[in-house]
Amino acid sequence: MRRAGILLPITSLPSPWGIGTMGDAARNFIEFLSRSGQSFWQILPICPTGFGNSPYQSFSSYAGNPYLIDLDDLCRDGLLCPEDYQTLNWGDTPDKVDYGLLYRQRFFVLRKAVGQLKKQWPQKLEAFCQTQGMWINDYALFMTLKEQYGGISWYQWPDMLRCRDEKALDTALEEFSEEIEFWKGVQYLFYTQWNQMKEYAAQHNISIIGDLPIYVAGDSADVWAHPEQFQLDENLHPVEVAGCPPDGFSKDGQLWGNPLFHWEKMKKEGYRWWIERIAFQLKIYDILRIDHFRGFDEYYAIPSKEATAKNGRWRPGPGIDFFQAVEKALGHPAIIAEDLGFLTASVRKLLEDTGFPGMKVLQFAFDTRDTGSGYLPHCYTRHCVAYTGTHDNDTILGWIKTAPEDCVARAKKYLRLTQEEGYHWGMMRSIWASVADLAIVQMQDLLGLGSEGRMNTPSTLGENWTWRCRTDAFDPKLADQLRYEMELYERLPEKR
């Protein structure tokens, strides 16, 4: 079935309260998707952001981002009063997220909401915590201790807590019980609103594509609670860390810094840690995109003390054995494999053996350093997901302006791009017209934005993850124009 969707992070939705949330703006966007003939809303990870405000460096694989909780909906539910949040300063740049301001303001408001939650619906909160017992207790204690120690990494906590001494943990649970309850309450609020938003999407025939980073942050409840699942030394520090080797795009490679998995131990345990992680994500999303798929075939390991990724080496990953274990436990999960980058024959074989659709990014097709990776539309097969670009790419118009002239000239010639139609419309049209079962475009490209709309520039800090839509973004005329294209290229959803 030919279908289409839009990539838009929840944080990028418009709202008066500093960041996109799961309230009115999310519902408005779902209605826009429905009117425009889309079938999918693809988002970025919804977990709490960590270092650099990146959703790929989170304090937890399971927790939801507190910033995404909608304050107006909390007010409608009687958990806030208008004066609790409407009189506060949420920033003067509606098209950018100010994470520092959010950190100072948001939790002050959420504490009031959780206080009311505990008074009004204590049984609901308790029931939620029981169903989420696999992760929420460790997460709530982790966040409480992180706050008590000024936000420093758990690697720097006192040894008894760092090493999870049972008596020290029991003491902390008793001493900080009220704060622990706060963090649990925040997660109740998040998942209550998430479930409501997802149900609204389902009512409008919109499926949600989520995103699962392959690695977890070192400074996370995941690593602190389960250090045996990672390649750590006797002091619980990573022996080697994750990244990518130098290539034509980065002379030093990319040093991500995440701890690496202890795949041998995981295999002996039937990959239980991973299966629980994927199962949880599949309950949240309709389809799951797994980031950095090639890391399951081979992963790049960099000595932890290195300043760049130059001196890493490739090590074998779990391969098809891992995915067979996942299939045995979970059936045939709806997964998209992020198979971008330099792909070896063994990675291609692994993708084929799993049966997952891979990704095709149109911008990559015109790079003169491309060596036949199959990103040109005439090379697509049906069983793939086509993108003009992802959150790590510039927007189409930004790419047209900043890419090497020969790359842009190649794209214009191959795609017959014209300024009259709009270069962005020409590139989007090319993936809609392709044989790919699913075609995804970024909202920034539909809006015709330049580099000011870029979401992330890999290996940089400062301006990433901040872009937001303006309040007039979900224009009915734009929706109707998009629906016309969906009808033309036979990507409209089936009527239910």
N, C-alpha and C positions, 0 to 999 in steps of 0.2 A: 504494500500500500504506500502510495506517495503522500508524504505529509511534510509539514513545515512548522517552524517554531521561532521564537525570539529569545536571545540570550540577554538577560537583564538581572543583575544582582538585586536582591531585596534592598540592600543599602542604598541603591541608586534611585529608588522611588522618591517622588516628591513628598514632602510633608513640612509643616511649620516647626517641627520639633527636632531639627538638626540632622536627621538621617531617615532613610526610608524604613518603613515598618510594615507590619502585617495587618494593617487596618484598612481605612477607606481607600488609600492610594493603591494598595495591592488589589483590592476588589475592583477598582476602576481599571487597573491594568488587565485583569482577567477578562473584564467585559470588552476591553479593546482587543485582546487576543481573539475572543470569540467573534466579534464583529468583523475582524480582518481575516477570518478563515484559517486561523492558526490552530494547531493541535497540541503544541508543547510550549511550556515556559521553562527555559533552562536557567538555573541560578548557580551561584558560587556556593562554597561550603557555608553552612549556617551556624557553625560553631563559634564560640567566643574568639575574638581576634586577639592575637598576642603581639610578638615583636614586630614592629613596623606596621602594625594594624592589618597584617596579612591574615586572611582566612585560612591560609595554608601553614600558619604557625600558631596553632591554637592550644589553649590550656586543657582541652578535652576533645576527644573524638565523638563524645556522646552529647555533651551539653549544647544548649542553644544559646545564641548570642543575645545577652540581655538588651542590647541596644535596639534589637528588632521588635521588641514588645511595644505595641501601640498604646500610647497614653490616652488617646480619646476613647478607645475601647475599654480601657480600665476605668475611665470615668463613667462610661455608660453602664458598666457592671457594678458601679457603686464602690469601687475600690480606691478611687481618687476623687477629689473635688477639683473643679476648674482652676481654682487659685493655687492648687498644689503644683501646677506645672505651667499654666498659661502666662503667668507673670514673670517667669524666668527668662533669661537671655539664652537663646539657642543658636546664636550666630547671625552674621550679616551677609553670608554668602550662600544663597539658596541652592547653587549648583555645585557646592563642595561640602564635604563632611569635615567638621572640625573635631577630630577624635579627642583632643585634649579637653575641649570644652564639654564634650559628652561625658568623659570620665568624671569630670568635676560635678556635673549636674545630674546625670541620669540616675545614679545609685541613690542619691538623696531622695529622689521622687519614688523610686522603686521600693525603698524601705517603708514609705508610707503605705504603698499598695500592699506589700506583704503583711504589714501590720494589720490591715483591714481583712486580708485574706484569712489570717489565722483566727480572727474573731468570728468571721461570717461562715467560713467553709472549712473548719479544721478537719472534718472527716474526709473531704475531697482531697485535701493536701496529704493526709496520711495514706489514703488509698493510692494516690499517685506515687508516693515514695516507695510503697511496697512493690508496686509493679516495676519500678525502675531501680530496684535494689542492687542490680548487677553493677551499676556505675555511680549512682547518685551519692551514696554515702562517702565514697572516696573523693569524689569531685568536690562536694560541699566542704569536707574537712580540708582538702588541698587549698581551696580558695580562701578559707578562713585563716589557715596558717600563713599563706602568702601575704594576706593583709596584715596579720599580726607582725610579720617580719619585714614590713615596709616594701613589699613587692619583689624582694630578691628571689632568685631562683632557688628551688628546693635543694639544689646541690650545695647551697650555702647555709642551709638550716642547721641547727644543732644536731649532732650525730644521732642522738636517740630518735629524733623525728625523721631525719633524713633516711635512716635505716629502718624505719617503721618498727621500733621497739614497742611491743604490745602494751606495756605499762605506760609508756609515754603517750601512746595514741589514746588509751583509755582516759588518761588525765586530761588530754586536750579535748576529747569529746565531752567531758563533764564541764570543764572550765569555759569552753566556748560554745556551749549548746545553743544559745540564742542566735549567735552569728551563723552557726551551721544551719539552723532552721531558716534563716534568711536566704541563704544560697539555694536551699531546696525549694523555697517558696518562689524564687525567681524562675526556677526551671518549670514549676507548675504553671506559672503565668505564661511562659514562653510556649510550652507544648499545648496548652489549652488554645491559645491563639493560632498556633500552627495548624492544629487539627481543624479549626474552624475555617482557616484560609484554604486549606487543601480541599475541604468539603465544598467550599464555594467554587473552587476551580473545577472539581468533578461535576458539579451541577451545570457548569458551562462547557462541559466536554473538553476541558483542558487538563493535560497530564503534566506533572512536574518532573523535570530531569534534574536530579541532584548531582553533587560532585564530592567524591571521596578522595582526599589526598592519600597517596600511597604511604607516605611517612607521617609520623606524629612529631610534634615538637619535643625537644629534650626537656624543656621546662613545662611539663604537663602532668596532669593526674594520671594519664595512661602509663607513662614511664615510671613515675613515682610509685604507683600502686602495683605495677607488674615489671619490675626491673629484670626479672629472669627471662623475659621475652626479648631482650635486647642485648647487643654486644657491648657490655659494660665491663670495666675492670673491677678489682676488688674494692675500690673506693666509689663504685657506682658511676664512674665517669666513662663516656664513650671511648672505645679503643680506636675506632674509625667512624667517620661520619659520611653522610650522603652528599651527592652533588653530581655535576656533569663535567666531562673532560673538556679541555680546550677544543675549539672548532673554529670554523670560518666566521662565526658570529661573536666569539669571545675568546681572546687569546689566553686568558687565565682560567677559562672554564667557569663553572658556577659552584661556589661553595655554599651549599644549603645549610649544613651543620646539623641535620637531624641524626639521631642515633639510628644505627642499622639493626635490622631484625636478626634474632638468633634463629635462623631458619632450620637448623638441625634439630634444635629443641622443639620448635613449633611442629615439625613433622612428626616427632615422636608422640606429641600430644594430639595428633590428628588435626593440627592447625586450629584448635579450638578457639584461641584468642581472636584469630582473623575471622573465623566463621561467625562468631558472635557479633563482631564489628559489622560485617556485611549484612547479616540478618537484621540488625537494628536499623541500618540505613535503608534497607529495602522496605521496612515498615513505614518509614518516613516518606520516601519518594516513590514515584511510579516507575522510574528508570534511573539507574545509577551509572554515572560516568566515573570510571576509575582512572585517576591521574597517573601518569608515568608508567604505563603498562609494561614497557620494556624492562623495568626493574624486576619483574617476575621471571624474566629469562636470564638476564645478567644485571648486576647492580654495581655502580661505581663507588668504590670505597676509598676514602681519603684519610690518611693519618690525622688524628684529631688535633694535633698541634700545628698543622700546616696553615699558612696564611692564604693560600690559593688552592685551586683544585688541580694544579699541574701534576702533582706527584701521586695521584690516585692510581688505582688499578681495578680492573674488572674481576668480579667474582661471580660464580654461578648462583642463580636464584633457584627457587623451588620448581619452576617449570610447570608442565602440565599436571604433575602430581598434585599440586596445590589446587588447581581448578577442578580436577576430578573430585577432590575431597569436598570442595564447595558445592559442586553439583550433587554429590551424594547426599549432602546434608540439607540443601536448600532447593533441590530440583533444578530447573533451568532459569536462573535469575536473569532479569532484564538489565543487561549491562552493556555500556558502551566503553570500548577500550581506547584510551588516549595513547595512540601509537605514533606520536609525532617524534621528530628528531631522526638521527641516523639509525636506520633499521638494518640489522643483520638478517641473514637467511633464517637463523634460528628464531628470531623474534617474529618474523613473518609466519614461520611454521607454527609457532605457539598460538598466534592469533587465529590462524586457520583451524587449528585443533580445538580451540575453545568455541569457535563458532560465533564469537562476538563481532559486531560491526566495528570497524576502525574509523578513523577520522581523516578527512581530506580538507586541507586549508588552502583556499585559492591563492592567497597572497604568496604562499611559499612556492607556487608553481612557476613564478616568473623571476625568481632569484637565479642569477647566473651561476651560483654555486650549487644549485640543485642538480642532482645526478640521477635523474630518472626515478624519482620517488613515487610517481603516479599522481601528483597533485593537479595535473592538467585535466579539465573536465572530460576530455575524450578518453581518458584512461580509467574513469570511475567505473566501478561495478555497482549494481543495485544495492548490495549489502554493505552500505557505508553511510556515514553521516557527513554531509558536506557543509563547510563553513566558509564564509568569506574571510573571517579572522576570528580569533578567540580573545579572551580577556588579556592575554599576553601580547597581542598584536596592536599596532596602531589602528586607528579607524581607517576605512578605505580612503577617504579624502586626505587624511594625514599621511597615509602610505604613498599616495599619488604625488604628494608634495615633497616628501623626504627621501623616498627610495632612490637608488641609483637610476640615472636617466635611461640606461639600456634596459633595466628591468621594467620600468614604466612603459617604455616604448614597446617592449615585447607584449605586455598585457594589453595595451591599446590595440595592437595589431591583431593579436589572437582573438580577443573578445569583441573587436569592432566597437570599442568604446568611443562615445562622442560626448562633448561637453554639453550639447543641446539636451540630450537625455539626462545627463548627470552621470559622472563616472561611477558614483556609488550605486545608482540604479542599474547601470550596465553590468557591474560585477555581481550584484545580488541576483539579477535576472539569470546570469549564467549558471548559478548553482540551482536555482529553481527549475531551470530548463534541463538540467542534467538528469541522468538515470538514477541518481542517489535516492534511496528510499526516504531519507530525511534530510532536509536542508534547514540550517539554522543561521540566522543573521543577528548581528548585534543591534540593539536599539539605537545606539549612537549612529550607526550607518543608515538606518531608516530616517533618522532626523537630519542626516547630511552634515554631521559634525566633523571638524578637523581634529588635529592632535589634542586640542583642549578636552576632547571627550575620551581620551585614552584611559583605560582602567589601570593597567600595570605595565611598567617597563622592567623586565627581569634584571636582577642584580643591581637595582637602585633603591634608594630610600628617600622618603620625603613627601612626594606627591601622589604615590600610588593609593589605589582603593578609595579615592575620595570623590570621584565624579558622580553627579546626580542629575536626574531629569528635572526640567522646569515644570511648573504646574500645568502648562498648556501642551505637554508632550503628546498626550494620548488623544490627538485630534481626530474627530470622526471622519474628516475628509481623508486623512492619511490612512485610516483603517479601511475606508472604502477603496482607496487606490491599491492598497495591499491585497484586499480581497479579490480585486479584478485580476491581479497577477496570479493569485492562487487558483482562480478559476481557469485562467489561460493555460497554466502549466499543470493542471489536474492535481492540485495538492489540497483541495478542500477536504475537510473531514467528512466522514459519512454521517448522515442524519440519523439520530437515535430515535 
